[in-house]
Structure formats: structure tokens, C-alpha cells
Amino acid sequence: MARQYSLVCEDDIGERVRALAREYGLTEEEVLRQLIQRGLEQTEAERRS
């Protein structure tokens, strides 16, 4: 089951997300989804080491 979250960020972060979306032909939502996934994976890997 999918969950929905709301995110508020500074303008500079929003611009970086928008730039990544344009560069890779993704939606901003997909960029955020991938960034969160990557961040969680990295955090879990650091905990194990």
C-alpha cells in the first residue's frame, strides 16, 4: 500500500530537484522518490558497517 507524504523545502533544494527532473526526463515526484530511496539505502548500509 502506498503512502503519501508532504514535503516543504527551501527554494534552492526545489531548484535542484527541478533541474534533476529536467535533466533525466522525470517528474519532480519521481526524483524525490528516488532520492529518498537512495538515502534510505545509504543510511541502512552505514548502520550495518
C-alpha positions in Angstrom: 0.0 0.0 0.0 1.4 3.4 -1.0 1.6 6.3 1.5 1.5 9.9 0.7 3.8 12.5 2.3 4.0 16.2 2.0 7.4 17.9 1.8 8.4 21.5 2.3 11.9 22.6 1.3 14.0 25.7 0.7 13.9 27.2 -2.8 17.4 26.1 -3.6 16.6 22.5 -2.9 13.5 22.8 -5.1 15.5 24.2 -7.9 18.0 21.3 -7.7 15.1 18.8 -7.8 13.6 20.6 -10.8 17.0 20.6 -12.6 17.4 16.8 -12.0 13.9 16.2 -13.3 14.6 18.1 -16.4 18.0 16.5 -17.0 16.7 13.0 -16.7 13.2 13.5 -18.1 11.4 12.6 -14.9 8.8 14.2 -12.8 9.8 16.1 -9.7 7.9 13.5 -7.7 9.9 10.7 -9.2 13.2 12.5 -8.5 12.1 12.9 -4.8 11.1 9.2 -4.7 14.5 8.1 -6.0 16.4 10.5 -3.7 14.5 9.2 -0.6 15.1 5.6 -1.7 18.8 6.2 -2.2 19.1 8.0 1.1 17.4 5.2 3.0 19.6 2.6 1.3 22.7 4.5 2.2 21.6 5.0 5.8 20.9 1.3 6.2 24.2 0.4 4.7 26.1 2.7 7.1 24.2 1.2 10.1 25.4 -2.3 9.1 29.0 -1.3 8.8 
